[in-house]
Structures are given as structure tokens and as C-alpha cells.
Amino acid sequence: MATQKSRTTVSFDPEDYDQLQQWADEEFRSVPQLIHAIVKKALIDRHSPDSDSTQPAEPKS
């Protein structure tokens, strides 16, 4: 049975990927599983009523 999930590709600098790999190892996950969890949390936070992330970022002066 084919999956109905959309896919995407993300490229990382080697140093960033190494950090993601270390983080994933600490949580007994693969890097794709970790990235999925990070994105899911960001989407939940973005749509939570008490979150400012739905507002445009203020320019820093």
C-alpha cells in the first residue's frame, strides 16, 4: 500500500547535520524522526493561542 504522506528533502551543512545526529542519538531516534518531531512541535506552537509565532517578527534595531 502506497503512503499518502508528502515528502520533502532538506539539505544541511555537515556541522549542523552532525549536531542533529547527536541529538537524535540521545533520544534514540533517527535524524528523519527527530526532524519530523521538531516540525510537528513547531506547527503546534505556531497555532497555539498563546503563541506569538503567528505574528510577524519585529525588526531588531
N, C-alpha and C positions, 0 to 999 in steps of 0.2 A: 504494500500500500504506500503510495507516494505521500509525502508530507505536504501540508498546505502552508507551512511556515515560510515566510520570506527570508531570504539570505542576503548578507552583505559582506564585503571584505574591508578590513581595516588594516592599514599598514602602520607600524610603529618603528621608531628609532630603536636600534639594538639595546641601548641603555634602558629605555622605557619598557621594552619587552622583558628584559631581564628582571626588572622590578615587578612587573606583572606576574612573571613566572614564580618569583619568590613568594609573592602574596598568595598566589593560587596554591602553591605547595603548602604554605602554612595553614590553609583552610581545607586541605585535602580535596582540591578541585583541579580541573584542567583550566587553562587560560580561557578558552571559549566559555566555559561555565561561569568563571569569575566575571568576565566582561558582560555576560548576559545578566548576572545578578546586579552588577553596578548600573547597567542601563535601566533595568526594571525599577531599582530603587530611585534613580533619578527621575523616571517618569512618574512614579508615585509621589515623590516630593514635589515635583513640578505642579501637580494637580491638587495638592492638599490645600485646604482653605487657609491655613496659617502660613503658607509658604510665600516668600516674596519672589521666587524664581519665575513667576508668571509675569512679573513686571519687568520692563526693560531695565538694563543695568544703568546706573548713574555714571556719567563720565567722571573720572578722577581728575581733580585739579591740583 
